[in-house]
Amino acid sequence: MIRGNERKDIFLDEEDKQRFCDILKEKMRNGEFTVYALCIMDNHAHLLLKVENDRLANIMKRINTSYAYYYNKKYQRVGHVFQDRFKSEAIENESYLLAAIRYIHNNPVKAGMVKAPRHYKWSSYGSYTGRGSLEDDIIEKNMVLEMFSSEKGKAVELFVEYMNQLNNDTFIECEEEEKNKTILCEKDAREFVDTYLKGKGLHWGMLNVRANYEIRNEIIKELKEKSNLSIRQIAGLLGINKNTVLKV
């Protein structure tokens, strides 16, 4: 997993997400790694890779460096784009592999961005089902599908069923970073803001009145600290510009 520095959004629009996919495709050409699953969110991305010869650190450095160069040039900025290097976890067996893929594909669901994995454009879920927008040559899906059935149609059917099972999958950042989060999705965030405003004798329509900016900024700080929401999601929820959220 790679995450934006200070948890800031680093995939701000579809062009950014597509550029990250293009970089992956470029780096894959020498055959050093294979991508089994992918999900690009606003402030982080999950990758499930098979890497040859213990070269993961080198591969991720080249991917991150290429994207950071693109990002800094596009947005006319300098400095770190990513928080630390990356976080990784070894896949021990087939059941763990499938659970990891399910976790990656359900990341947007757990973040409250969509209701089902199939609704999120920037993951490899659609590559497995044949209904995605990612280029098929990025994702190596045949090995995984064959774990479900040797017949392709049946394999896809069983894959979809497995991806949509209720689960408590936790990987990498969930255990160490999410345990202190109390606001887990946009619905929780909306309820939090409702309660906060009522406690101040305010309503949503008064949130962006200049006299209430201090209260609005306190809400932004709370959402940044206690929620999984990205900058874009917080801005959308509060009806404000992303730059306003970034500055708080």
N, C-alpha and C positions, 0 to 999 in steps of 0.2 A: 504494500500500500504506500502511496505517496500522498502527501498533504501539503497544502499551501502554507507558506510561512505565516506564523501567528494565526493559523486557521483561516486566513483570508481566501476569498474566492480567487482561483487562478484559471478557471475555465469559464470566462464571463459570457461567452456566446457560442453559437454553433460553429462558427469559424474556428474558435479556439479548440473545441472538442475534436473537430475534423482534423485540425493540424496535428493534434496529439496522435490520432489514428494514423495519419500519414507518416509521422516519425517512427511509430512502431513498425509500420510496413517497411520503411527504409532500413531500419536496423535488423530486421528479420532476414534480409537477403543473404547474409553469409551463413545462415543455418545454425547460428549459435543458440537460438532459443525458439520455443514454440509457445503460442498463446492458446490456452484452453478456455479462459474466461476473462471478461473485461467489463468494467462499469466505470464510466466517467461521470462524476458528480460535479458540483460547482466548485468545491474547495478541496476535493481529493479524488483519487482514482484507485480502483482495485484491479490488480492484474494477477492471473494465475498462470505461471510460466513453468515450462520444463526447460531447464538450462543445462547445457553441456559443460563438463570440465570445471565445475565450481566457479563459473565466471559471472555469477549474478551481480556482484558489486560493480564490476566493470561495465556490464550491460546497462544496469540502471543508471550509472553515472553518465553514459553516453546519451541515453534517452532523456534524462533530466536536463543535461547541459543543452541539448538541442532545443528542447521546449523552452527553457529559460531564456535562451538567446532570442527565440521568436517572440516570446511574451514581452520581454523588456524592450525590444525594438518596436513592437506594435504599440505598446502603451507608453513609450518614451519614459522609461524608468530605469533605475539601476538597483543593484542589490540582490539579495537572495529571493528566489521565487518559492522554493520548497523548504519545508520544515525538516531539518536534519537531512539524512540521505533518503532512507526508505525504511519500511518495516517489513519483515518477512517471517514466514513460518513454513517449516518443511511439511510436505504432504506424506503421510506415513503409509497409507493404504487406499484402496478403491473407495471404501465407504467415506473416508475422510475427504477424499477428492470430490466426491459427489456433494457432500455437505458444504464444502468450501464454495463450489460453483453455485449451489442454492443460496448460500449467504450473499455472495456477490450479486447475483441477479435480483435478490430481494432487498438490496440496500436502499433503492429509491422508494420501495414500499414502506420499509421501516422508518424512513425519513419523512413519510407523509406526503411525498411528491406525487405518487400515483397509487392507484388501488390494486394494481396487479403488475407483475414483471413485464408482461407483454405490452404495457402502455408506455414503457420508458424506452426512448429511442436510442440512447447512448450506452447500451449494454449489449453483450453478446447473446442475450436470450433469443432475440430474433434470428440470429445466425443459426441457432440450433433448430428453430421451428420453421425456418424458411420464409419468415415474414419480417425480417429485419432490414435496417438501412445500412448497417456496417458492411464493408466489403467482405465477401466470403473468404477471401484468401488471407485474411488476418487471423481468423479463428480456426483451429484444428478441432473439429467437432466429431469426426468419425469414430475415434477411439472411445470417446465418452458415450456416444449414442449406442455403440455396439455392446456396451455394458448392460443396456436395457433389452436389446433385441437385435438379432442379425437382420431382421426385416425392417427397412427404414421407416415405413409408415408407423409400424407398431412401436419402434424405438422412440420416435418423436412423441407419440401419444403418452407413453410411459414416462418420458422425460418431463413433459408438461405437468403430468400428474404429480411427479416427485417435486418439481419446483414449487408447486402450489400447496404442498402439504404444510400444515401448521408445524412450527418447529421452534426450537430455542437455540439455533446455531449461533455460536459466538466465536469470533476469530480476531486475533491481533488486538486492535484498539478497543474492542468492546470491553474486554475484561479490565484493562488498565485505565481507559479514558472515559468510558461511558458510565462507569459505576456511580459517579457523582452527578450525573445528569438526571434531572427530575422532569424536564420537558422534552418528551421524546418525539413529538410530531407536531404538525401545524395545528391540529385540533387541540392538543394540550396547550400550545402557545396561545391560541385564541382565548381559551378558558382562563389562562394566567393573566392575560391583558384585561379581560373582562373584570376579573376579581380585583386587580390592581387599580383600575380606573374607578370602580365602585367604591373602593376604600378611600379614594381621593375626592369622591363626589363628582366625578366626571363621567363622560360617555365618549364613545369612539369619535364622534364628530368634533369633539373639542381637542383631540390629541395633537393636531398640527396647527393649533392657534399659537401664535408667537408667545403668548403669556404662559403657555404650558410646555414650552420646549424643554425646560429642565426636567419635568416629569417624563416627557417622551424619551429623553436621553437616558433617564434611569431605567426605563423599560427596555431600551435597546441594550444597555449594559447587562441587565438581568438575563435577557434572551441569549446574548453572546456567551455568558458564563454558564447558564444552566440548561441550555437546549442544544440539540443536534442541528438546528436550522442553519443553513448557509446565509451569507450576507444577502443574497438575492431573495431568499425566502422571507427573511426578516423585513426587508424593504417592501416586498409585495404585501405582506401581512399588515404593515403599518401604513401603506400607501405613500411611501416616501422614496426618494432617490437612493440608489445604492451607495453613492458617495457620502450621503449623510450618515448612513450606518457605519461606513468605514471610518469616518472621522471621530466617531464617539468612542 
